[in-house]
Amino acid sequence: MPRRRKEINFFTKHYEKGVDWYERFFPDSAEASCYQAIGEYTPAYLYDDRCPARIAKIPTIQQFLLCLRNPVERAYSAYGHSVRNYNYRDSFEAFLEEHPHQIDRGCYATHLKPYLRQFDREQFLILRFETLFSDEAATQRTIAAFLDVAPEQFPDDIGAKGRNVTFVPRFQRAFAAAQSVIRTMKKWEMGRILDLLQRSGLGPFLKRLFGRRTKEEALPDISPETRKRLARHYAPEIEELEALTGVDFSIWKRDLPL
């Protein structure tokens, strides 16, 4: 996985820069032999209809690992992201009204179909976010088998940082300003500087500097009415997703009214 940038966004935001720009995030041909598998992580690729055809033009990309979260919780997580990184102050309901694409992003079946027209189903490993960490050893074996790599070569702490715990800064405006600076640095190709700062302990320092509140302190729970409304909206998509993938997503249906 690229170290200098978590989400490259090549096929969405930087495609015009060309494949040479993309390849510079990965080991060169000499160094690549040291790795059993090479890939990247950009969730936005799922939501852009241009991506399947663009990805298909690079023949070395043959496998896709897709981790899907309950769409209601995914929308709420996006709200928390805006509260944390953009100093958003309004309610979850107002957030959805202002950003309807965040509801659309939970329509996984709709977004997956263009990929399944371009690639074979066997090229996808689809995991449920909710069960990802319930048995980490089994999850690692599943991923290793899909990628044809040795499971014992996964780092011992591979699951330690991946639980997507909501962090909300105590001083939201200042933290949002710091995040804006980081986004600008990424835009202007200053990833090496960011990497150096990150290695120096910038992330933990910022969290200590701005303080933190738990999700319960900073974000209201989803109201039962909103949860049920979203669950009804997503119900047909979940049914179609199960038919498309053969994966059981019944855990997501618990929010549906009886």
C-alpha positions as CSV (number, residue, x, y, z in Angstrom):
1,M,0.0,0.0,0.0
2,P,1.3,3.5,-0.8
3,R,2.8,5.1,2.3
4,R,2.8,8.7,1.2
5,R,-0.9,9.0,0.5
6,K,-3.7,7.0,2.0
7,E,-6.2,7.7,-0.9
8,I,-4.6,8.3,-4.2
9,N,-7.9,9.1,-6.1
10,F,-6.1,8.6,-9.4
11,F,-9.2,7.3,-11.3
12,T,-11.4,10.0,-9.9
13,K,-9.5,13.3,-9.5
14,H,-6.1,12.8,-11.1
15,Y,-6.7,10.6,-14.2
16,E,-5.6,13.4,-16.6
17,K,-2.1,13.3,-15.0
18,G,-1.5,9.9,-16.6
19,V,-0.4,6.4,-15.6
20,D,3.2,7.5,-15.0
21,W,1.9,9.8,-12.2
22,Y,-0.1,6.9,-10.7
23,E,2.8,4.4,-10.8
24,R,5.1,6.6,-8.9
25,F,3.2,5.8,-5.7
26,F,4.2,2.1,-6.0
27,P,7.5,0.2,-6.0
28,D,9.3,0.1,-9.3
29,S,9.8,-3.1,-11.2
30,A,13.0,-4.0,-9.3
31,E,11.5,-3.4,-5.9
32,A,8.1,-4.9,-6.7
33,S,9.6,-8.4,-6.6
34,C,9.9,-8.0,-2.8
35,Y,6.1,-7.9,-2.4
36,Q,3.5,-10.6,-2.8
37,A,0.7,-8.1,-3.5
38,I,0.6,-4.4,-4.3
39,G,-2.5,-2.3,-4.2
40,E,-4.1,1.0,-3.0
41,Y,-7.1,2.2,-1.0
42,T,-9.6,4.7,-2.4
43,P,-13.2,4.3,-1.4
44,A,-14.4,7.0,-3.9
45,Y,-13.7,4.7,-6.8
46,L,-16.9,2.8,-6.0
47,Y,-19.1,5.8,-6.5
48,D,-17.7,7.1,-9.9
49,D,-19.1,5.4,-13.0
50,R,-16.0,6.4,-15.0
51,C,-13.8,4.3,-12.8
52,P,-14.5,0.7,-14.0
53,A,-13.6,1.4,-17.6
54,R,-10.5,3.5,-16.6
55,I,-9.3,0.8,-14.2
56,A,-9.8,-1.9,-16.9
57,K,-7.2,-0.1,-19.1
58,I,-4.5,-1.1,-16.6
59,P,-4.2,-4.9,-17.1
60,T,-2.2,-5.4,-13.9
61,I,-5.2,-4.5,-11.8
62,Q,-7.0,-7.8,-11.4
63,Q,-8.5,-7.9,-7.9
64,F,-10.8,-5.8,-5.8
65,L,-11.3,-5.9,-2.1
66,L,-14.6,-4.2,-1.1
67,C,-15.5,-3.6,2.6
68,L,-19.1,-2.5,2.9
69,R,-20.7,-0.9,6.0
70,N,-24.4,-0.8,7.0
71,P,-25.5,2.1,4.7
72,V,-27.3,3.9,7.6
73,E,-24.1,3.8,9.7
74,R,-22.0,4.8,6.7
75,A,-24.1,8.0,6.2
76,Y,-23.7,8.8,9.9
77,S,-20.0,8.2,9.8
78,A,-19.8,10.7,6.9
79,Y,-21.6,13.2,9.1
80,G,-19.1,12.6,11.8
81,H,-16.3,13.2,9.3
82,S,-17.8,16.6,8.4
83,V,-18.1,17.5,12.1
84,R,-14.6,16.6,12.8
85,N,-12.7,17.8,9.7
86,Y,-15.0,20.6,8.3
87,N,-16.4,22.1,11.6
88,Y,-19.9,21.1,10.5
89,R,-22.4,22.2,13.3
90,D,-25.9,21.3,12.2
91,S,-27.9,18.1,12.7
92,F,-27.5,14.7,11.0
93,E,-30.8,15.3,9.2
94,A,-29.7,18.7,8.0
95,F,-26.5,17.2,6.8
96,L,-28.3,14.6,4.7
97,E,-30.6,17.3,3.2
98,E,-27.6,19.4,2.3
99,H,-25.5,16.5,1.0
100,P,-28.0,14.0,-0.7
101,H,-25.1,12.2,-2.4
102,Q,-24.2,10.8,1.1
103,I,-27.5,8.9,1.0
104,D,-26.8,7.8,-2.6
105,R,-23.4,6.4,-1.6
106,G,-25.1,3.8,0.5
107,C,-26.8,2.4,-2.6
108,Y,-24.0,-0.2,-3.0
109,A,-25.8,-2.4,-5.6
110,T,-26.3,0.5,-7.9
111,H,-22.7,1.5,-7.7
112,L,-21.4,-2.1,-8.0
113,K,-23.2,-3.0,-11.1
114,P,-21.0,-1.0,-13.5
115,Y,-18.0,-2.9,-12.1
116,L,-19.7,-6.3,-12.5
117,R,-20.3,-5.4,-16.2
118,Q,-16.6,-4.7,-16.6
119,F,-15.1,-7.4,-14.4
120,D,-16.0,-10.9,-13.3
121,R,-17.6,-11.5,-9.9
122,E,-14.7,-13.8,-8.9
123,Q,-12.3,-10.8,-9.0
124,F,-14.1,-9.2,-6.0
125,L,-13.8,-10.1,-2.3
126,I,-16.7,-8.5,-0.5
127,L,-16.5,-8.1,3.3
128,R,-19.0,-6.8,5.8
129,F,-17.5,-4.0,7.9
130,E,-19.5,-5.1,10.9
131,T,-17.9,-8.5,11.0
132,L,-14.4,-7.5,9.9
133,F,-12.9,-7.4,13.4
134,S,-15.1,-10.0,15.1
135,D,-12.6,-12.7,14.1
136,E,-9.5,-11.0,12.8
137,A,-7.6,-14.3,12.3
138,A,-10.4,-15.6,10.0
139,T,-10.6,-12.3,8.2
140,Q,-6.8,-12.3,7.5
141,R,-7.0,-15.9,6.2
142,T,-9.9,-14.9,3.9
143,I,-8.0,-11.9,2.5
144,A,-4.8,-13.9,2.2
145,A,-6.5,-16.7,0.3
146,F,-8.1,-14.2,-2.1
147,L,-4.8,-12.4,-2.7
148,D,-2.8,-15.6,-2.8
149,V,-0.4,-14.4,-0.1
150,A,0.8,-15.9,3.1
151,P,-1.4,-15.0,6.1
152,E,1.4,-15.2,8.6
153,Q,3.1,-12.2,6.9
154,F,0.4,-9.8,8.0
155,P,1.7,-7.4,10.6
156,D,0.8,-8.4,14.2
157,D,-1.0,-5.1,14.8
158,I,-2.9,-5.0,11.4
159,G,-6.2,-4.5,13.1
160,A,-5.1,-2.1,15.8
161,K,-5.7,1.1,13.8
162,G,-8.5,0.0,11.6
163,R,-11.6,0.1,13.7
164,N,-12.7,3.5,12.4
165,V,-13.4,4.9,15.9
166,T,-15.0,8.3,15.7
167,F,-12.7,11.1,16.9
168,V,-14.1,14.5,17.5
169,P,-11.8,17.3,18.5
170,R,-12.6,19.5,21.4
171,F,-11.6,22.6,19.5
172,Q,-13.4,21.9,16.2
173,R,-12.7,25.1,14.3
174,A,-8.9,24.9,14.9
175,F,-8.8,21.3,14.0
176,A,-10.7,21.9,10.8
177,A,-8.3,24.6,9.9
178,A,-5.4,22.3,10.4
179,Q,-7.1,19.7,8.2
180,S,-7.7,22.3,5.5
181,V,-3.9,23.0,5.5
182,I,-3.2,19.2,5.1
183,R,-5.7,18.9,2.2
184,T,-4.0,21.9,0.5
185,M,-0.6,20.3,0.9
186,K,-1.9,17.1,-0.7
187,K,-3.4,19.1,-3.6
188,W,-0.1,20.7,-4.3
189,E,1.8,17.4,-4.2
190,M,3.5,18.0,-0.9
191,G,3.0,14.4,0.2
192,R,6.6,13.8,1.1
193,I,6.5,16.7,3.6
194,L,3.3,15.3,5.1
195,D,4.9,11.9,5.3
196,L,7.9,13.3,7.1
197,L,5.6,15.2,9.5
198,Q,3.5,12.1,10.1
199,R,6.6,10.0,10.9
200,S,7.6,12.7,13.4
201,G,4.4,12.2,15.4
202,L,2.3,15.0,14.0
203,G,-1.0,13.1,14.2
204,P,-0.8,12.2,17.9
205,F,0.5,15.7,18.6
206,L,-2.5,17.3,16.9
207,K,-4.9,15.1,18.9
208,R,-3.2,16.0,22.1
209,L,-3.1,19.7,21.1
210,F,-6.8,20.0,20.2
211,G,-8.1,17.5,22.7
212,R,-10.8,15.0,21.9
213,R,-14.4,14.3,22.8
214,T,-16.1,10.9,22.4
215,K,-18.7,10.5,19.8
216,E,-21.4,10.5,22.5
217,E,-20.2,13.9,23.8
218,A,-20.1,15.5,20.3
219,L,-22.6,13.8,18.1
220,P,-26.3,13.0,18.8
221,D,-27.5,9.5,18.2
222,I,-29.5,8.9,15.0
223,S,-33.2,9.4,15.9
224,P,-35.3,6.3,15.6
225,E,-37.4,8.0,12.9
226,T,-34.4,8.9,10.8
227,R,-32.9,5.4,11.2
228,K,-36.2,3.8,10.1
229,R,-36.6,6.2,7.1
230,L,-33.1,5.4,5.9
231,A,-33.5,1.7,6.5
232,R,-36.7,1.7,4.3
233,H,-34.8,3.6,1.6
234,Y,-31.9,1.1,1.5
235,A,-34.0,-2.1,1.9
236,P,-34.4,-2.7,-1.9
237,E,-30.7,-2.0,-2.5
238,I,-29.7,-4.5,0.2
239,E,-31.9,-7.2,-1.4
240,E,-30.3,-6.5,-4.8
241,L,-26.8,-6.4,-3.3
242,E,-27.4,-9.9,-1.9
243,A,-28.6,-11.2,-5.2
244,L,-25.6,-9.6,-7.1
245,T,-22.9,-10.8,-4.7
246,G,-24.2,-13.9,-3.0
247,V,-23.2,-12.3,0.4
248,D,-25.6,-12.3,3.4
249,F,-26.3,-8.8,4.5
250,S,-29.2,-9.6,6.8
251,I,-27.4,-8.0,9.7
252,W,-28.2,-4.6,8.1
253,K,-32.0,-5.4,8.1
254,R,-32.4,-5.1,11.8
255,D,-33.4,-1.5,11.5
256,L,-36.4,-2.2,9.3
257,P,-39.7,-1.8,11.2
258,L,-41.6,-5.1,11.7
